């Protein structure tokens, strides 16, 4: 301890350090983490010993929910690990991953940003919402996946068609909740800010935007997952490269270990995208002290 540091200051520093350590342990929630690990290990063991594929002789309305699976059509975790170990150093695998990731990110960015802007405009200007709202509802009712073959004809089999498909799907996932959230901003806050002399621009920045961000981030989390789903589906139909194309080839050739491994990689990528959005959400919404973090969604 330095001569300028009093005993009281040193003791306070130790107390603060101890409180911070205990807070971090509480945040970690060790019992929950142990239970998650137990669930993961149990699931892997059930999968490894093929119990999940043995089937259960139960019929519901003539349908067998858990049928016995032929051994040709499944793989166990050790087979999946062998595939990942073999292809970890393969350059083409990383090129396919990069293609799929680019398509998903561009579709998410373009669709998410345009959906956010259009959602705010329609929510803030009610006359525009009355004019364009029915057309957007009709467009949203159209099965977006049905656009995939048309977009491939328009944009070709390269990345453009998958980005376009992801953009369309992400746009509506973000636009609809954003428009609704703007209309649900607490009117008492609007009245209070107006009474205190806030201008329309200040009202928009200080009340509307903070008020809709929880709903927007919830939509963005879902949109990130559907961006990945849409580009993989587009790659199923026609593609030069991508993990979706590789997954389709593996399935058609009954290389189930390859297929399961690729699905695992796609799930990890989706988790990573969701995690990035979660980090941004915590930074933007750090003022919400009682907010529970959004759920991580995987494929």
C-alpha positions as CSV (number, residue, x, y, z in Angstrom):
1,X,0.0,0.0,0.0
2,X,1.4,3.4,-1.0
3,X,1.8,6.1,1.6
4,X,-0.8,8.3,0.0
5,X,-3.5,5.5,0.2
6,X,-5.4,5.4,3.5
7,X,-6.5,2.1,5.1
8,X,-10.1,3.1,4.5
9,X,-9.6,3.5,0.8
10,X,-7.8,0.1,0.5
11,X,-10.6,-1.6,2.4
12,X,-13.3,0.0,0.2
13,X,-11.4,-1.1,-2.9
14,X,-11.3,-4.7,-1.6
15,X,-15.1,-4.6,-0.8
16,X,-15.8,-3.2,-4.3
17,X,-13.7,-5.9,-5.9
18,X,-15.4,-8.6,-3.8
19,X,-18.9,-7.3,-4.8
20,X,-17.9,-7.2,-8.5
21,X,-16.7,-10.8,-8.2
22,X,-19.9,-12.0,-6.6
23,X,-22.0,-10.1,-9.2
24,X,-20.1,-11.8,-12.0
25,X,-20.7,-15.2,-10.4
26,X,-24.4,-14.4,-10.1
27,X,-24.5,-13.4,-13.7
28,X,-22.8,-16.6,-14.8
29,X,-25.5,-18.6,-13.0
30,X,-23.4,-21.7,-12.5
31,X,-26.4,-24.1,-11.7
32,X,-28.1,-23.2,-15.0
33,X,-24.8,-23.7,-16.9
34,X,-24.3,-27.1,-15.3
35,X,-27.9,-28.1,-16.2
36,X,-27.3,-27.0,-19.8
37,X,-24.2,-29.0,-19.9
38,X,-26.1,-32.0,-18.6
39,X,-28.8,-31.6,-21.2
40,X,-26.2,-31.3,-24.0
41,X,-24.3,-34.5,-22.8
42,X,-27.5,-36.4,-22.5
43,X,-28.7,-35.4,-26.0
44,X,-25.3,-36.4,-27.5
45,X,-25.4,-39.8,-25.8
46,X,-28.9,-40.5,-27.0
47,X,-27.8,-39.5,-30.5
48,X,-24.5,-41.4,-30.3
49,X,-26.1,-44.7,-29.2
50,X,-28.8,-44.3,-31.9
51,X,-31.6,-44.4,-29.4
52,X,-33.3,-41.5,-31.2
53,X,-33.4,-43.5,-34.4
54,X,-34.9,-46.7,-33.0
55,X,-38.4,-45.3,-33.1
56,X,-41.3,-45.6,-30.8
57,X,-44.3,-47.8,-31.8
58,X,-46.9,-45.1,-31.4
59,X,-49.5,-44.1,-34.0
60,X,-51.5,-40.8,-33.9
61,X,-54.3,-40.6,-36.4
62,X,-52.6,-43.0,-38.7
63,X,-49.3,-41.1,-38.4
64,X,-46.2,-42.5,-36.7
65,X,-44.4,-39.4,-35.1
66,X,-41.2,-41.3,-34.2
67,X,-40.7,-44.0,-36.8
68,X,-37.6,-46.3,-36.9
69,X,-35.0,-44.8,-39.2
70,X,-33.0,-47.0,-41.6
71,X,-29.3,-46.8,-40.7
72,X,-28.5,-45.6,-44.2
73,X,-30.3,-42.3,-43.5
74,X,-28.6,-41.2,-40.3
75,X,-25.2,-40.5,-38.7
76,X,-23.9,-40.3,-35.1
77,X,-21.8,-37.5,-33.6
78,X,-18.6,-39.3,-34.1
79,X,-19.3,-39.5,-37.8
80,X,-20.1,-35.8,-37.9
81,X,-16.8,-35.1,-36.1
82,X,-14.9,-37.1,-38.6
83,X,-16.4,-35.0,-41.4
84,X,-15.6,-31.7,-39.7
85,X,-12.0,-32.9,-39.0
86,X,-11.5,-33.9,-42.6
87,X,-12.9,-30.8,-44.2
88,X,-11.6,-28.2,-41.7
89,X,-8.5,-27.7,-43.9
90,X,-10.4,-27.9,-47.2
91,X,-10.3,-24.5,-49.0
92,X,-13.6,-25.1,-50.9
93,X,-15.5,-25.7,-47.7
94,X,-14.5,-22.2,-46.5
95,X,-15.3,-20.7,-49.8
96,X,-18.8,-22.2,-49.7
97,X,-19.2,-20.9,-46.1
98,X,-18.1,-17.5,-47.1
99,X,-20.6,-17.4,-50.0
100,X,-23.5,-18.4,-47.8
101,X,-22.4,-16.0,-45.1
102,X,-22.2,-13.1,-47.6
103,X,-25.6,-13.8,-49.0
104,X,-27.2,-13.9,-45.5
105,X,-25.5,-10.8,-44.3
106,X,-26.3,-8.7,-47.3
107,X,-29.9,-9.9,-47.3
108,X,-30.1,-9.1,-43.6
109,X,-28.5,-5.7,-43.9
110,X,-30.5,-4.5,-47.0
111,X,-33.8,-6.0,-45.9
112,X,-33.4,-5.0,-42.2
113,X,-32.5,-1.4,-42.9
114,X,-35.2,-0.8,-45.5
115,X,-37.8,-2.6,-43.3
116,X,-36.7,-0.4,-40.3
117,X,-37.0,2.8,-42.3
118,X,-40.3,2.0,-44.0
119,X,-41.7,0.8,-40.7
120,X,-40.9,4.0,-38.9
121,X,-42.2,6.2,-41.8
122,X,-45.5,4.3,-41.9
123,X,-45.9,4.2,-38.2
124,X,-45.1,7.9,-37.8
125,X,-47.2,9.2,-40.7
126,X,-50.6,7.6,-40.4
127,X,-51.9,8.8,-43.8
128,X,-49.0,7.0,-45.5
129,X,-49.8,3.9,-43.5
130,X,-53.5,4.1,-44.6
131,X,-52.4,4.4,-48.2
132,X,-49.6,1.8,-48.4
133,X,-50.5,-0.5,-45.5
134,X,-53.0,-2.7,-47.4
135,X,-50.6,-3.2,-50.2
136,X,-47.8,-4.3,-47.8
137,X,-50.2,-6.6,-46.0
138,X,-51.1,-8.2,-49.3
139,X,-47.4,-8.5,-50.3
140,X,-46.6,-10.0,-46.9
141,X,-49.4,-12.6,-47.4
142,X,-47.8,-13.9,-50.5
143,X,-45.5,-16.9,-49.8
144,X,-42.1,-15.4,-50.1
145,X,-40.4,-18.7,-50.8
146,X,-42.5,-18.9,-54.0
147,X,-40.4,-16.0,-55.3
148,X,-37.3,-18.1,-55.2
149,X,-37.6,-19.7,-58.7
150,X,-38.6,-16.4,-60.2
151,X,-35.7,-14.5,-58.5
152,X,-33.3,-17.2,-59.8
153,X,-34.6,-16.6,-63.3
154,X,-34.2,-12.8,-62.9
155,X,-30.9,-12.6,-61.1
156,X,-29.3,-15.9,-62.2
157,X,-27.9,-18.7,-60.1
158,X,-25.2,-16.6,-58.5
159,X,-25.4,-14.7,-55.2
160,X,-27.8,-12.0,-56.4
161,X,-30.9,-14.2,-56.3
162,X,-30.3,-15.5,-52.8
163,X,-29.6,-11.9,-51.5
164,X,-32.9,-10.8,-53.2
165,X,-34.8,-13.6,-51.6
166,X,-33.3,-12.9,-48.1
167,X,-34.0,-9.2,-48.5
168,X,-37.7,-9.7,-49.3
169,X,-38.2,-12.0,-46.3
170,X,-36.2,-9.9,-43.8
171,X,-37.9,-6.7,-45.0
172,X,-41.4,-7.9,-43.8
173,X,-40.1,-9.5,-40.6
174,X,-38.6,-6.1,-39.6
175,X,-41.2,-3.7,-41.2
176,X,-44.4,-5.1,-39.6
177,X,-43.2,-5.0,-35.9
178,X,-41.5,-1.7,-36.4
179,X,-44.7,-0.1,-37.7
180,X,-46.8,-1.6,-34.9
181,X,-44.2,-0.5,-32.3
182,X,-44.3,3.1,-33.4
183,X,-48.1,3.1,-32.9
184,X,-47.7,1.6,-29.4
185,X,-45.3,4.1,-27.9
186,X,-46.7,5.3,-24.6
187,X,-48.8,8.4,-25.3
188,X,-48.1,9.7,-21.8
189,X,-44.5,10.0,-22.7
190,X,-45.4,11.9,-25.9
191,X,-47.6,14.3,-23.9
192,X,-45.0,14.8,-21.1
193,X,-42.2,15.5,-23.7
194,X,-44.5,17.9,-25.6
195,X,-45.5,19.7,-22.4
196,X,-41.8,20.2,-21.6
197,X,-41.3,21.9,-24.9
198,X,-39.8,19.1,-27.0
199,X,-39.9,19.7,-30.8
200,X,-41.1,17.0,-33.2
201,X,-37.5,16.0,-34.0
202,X,-36.6,15.8,-30.3
203,X,-39.8,13.8,-29.7
204,X,-38.8,11.4,-32.4
205,X,-35.2,11.0,-31.2
206,X,-35.9,10.9,-27.4
207,X,-39.2,9.1,-27.2
208,X,-40.2,7.2,-30.4
209,X,-36.8,5.6,-31.2
210,X,-36.0,4.4,-27.7
211,X,-39.5,3.2,-27.3
212,X,-39.5,0.9,-30.4
213,X,-36.0,-0.5,-30.1
214,X,-36.9,-3.6,-28.0
215,X,-39.4,-4.7,-30.6
216,X,-37.0,-3.8,-33.4
217,X,-34.2,-5.9,-31.9
218,X,-36.6,-8.8,-31.4
219,X,-37.5,-8.6,-35.1
220,X,-33.8,-8.4,-36.1
221,X,-33.0,-11.5,-34.1
222,X,-35.7,-13.4,-36.0
223,X,-34.7,-11.8,-39.3
224,X,-31.1,-13.0,-38.9
225,X,-32.2,-16.6,-38.7
226,X,-34.6,-16.3,-41.6
227,X,-31.9,-14.6,-43.7
228,X,-29.8,-17.8,-43.3
229,X,-32.8,-20.0,-43.9
230,X,-33.8,-18.2,-47.1
231,X,-30.3,-18.2,-48.7
232,X,-29.9,-22.0,-47.9
233,X,-33.3,-22.6,-49.5
234,X,-32.3,-20.6,-52.5
235,X,-29.1,-22.6,-52.8
236,X,-31.1,-25.8,-52.7
237,X,-33.0,-24.7,-55.9
238,X,-30.0,-23.5,-57.9
239,X,-26.5,-22.3,-57.0
240,X,-22.9,-22.3,-58.1
241,X,-21.5,-22.4,-54.5
242,X,-22.6,-22.3,-50.9
243,X,-23.2,-24.6,-48.0
244,X,-26.8,-25.1,-49.1
245,X,-25.7,-26.6,-52.4
246,X,-23.1,-28.7,-50.6
247,X,-25.8,-29.9,-48.1
248,X,-28.2,-30.9,-51.0
249,X,-25.4,-32.9,-52.8
250,X,-24.5,-34.7,-49.5
251,X,-28.1,-35.6,-48.9
252,X,-28.7,-36.8,-52.4
253,X,-25.7,-39.0,-52.1
254,X,-26.8,-40.4,-48.7
255,X,-23.7,-38.9,-47.0
256,X,-25.6,-38.3,-43.9
257,X,-22.6,-37.6,-41.8
258,X,-21.7,-34.7,-44.2
259,X,-25.3,-33.5,-44.1
260,X,-25.5,-33.5,-40.3
261,X,-22.2,-31.7,-40.1
262,X,-23.2,-29.0,-42.5
263,X,-26.5,-28.5,-40.6
264,X,-24.4,-28.1,-37.5
265,X,-22.2,-25.5,-39.2
266,X,-25.2,-23.6,-40.4
267,X,-26.7,-23.6,-36.9
268,X,-23.4,-22.3,-35.5
269,X,-23.3,-19.5,-38.0
270,X,-26.9,-18.6,-37.1
271,X,-26.0,-18.5,-33.5
272,X,-23.1,-16.3,-34.2
273,X,-25.3,-13.8,-36.1
274,X,-27.8,-13.9,-33.3
275,X,-25.0,-13.3,-30.8
276,X,-23.8,-10.2,-32.6
277,X,-27.3,-8.8,-32.6
278,X,-27.5,-9.6,-28.9
279,X,-24.3,-7.7,-28.1
280,X,-25.6,-4.7,-30.1
281,X,-29.0,-5.0,-28.2
282,X,-27.3,-4.9,-24.8
283,X,-25.3,-1.8,-25.8
284,X,-28.2,0.1,-27.2
285,X,-30.7,-0.9,-24.5
286,X,-28.4,-0.8,-21.5
287,X,-30.8,1.7,-20.0
288,X,-33.3,-1.0,-19.6
289,X,-32.1,-2.4,-16.2
290,X,-35.0,-4.8,-15.8
291,X,-35.0,-6.2,-19.4
292,X,-34.4,-9.8,-19.9
293,X,-32.0,-10.7,-22.8
294,X,-33.6,-12.1,-25.9
295,X,-33.4,-15.8,-26.6
296,X,-30.8,-17.1,-29.0
297,X,-32.5,-18.9,-31.9
298,X,-30.7,-21.6,-34.0
299,X,-31.6,-23.4,-37.1
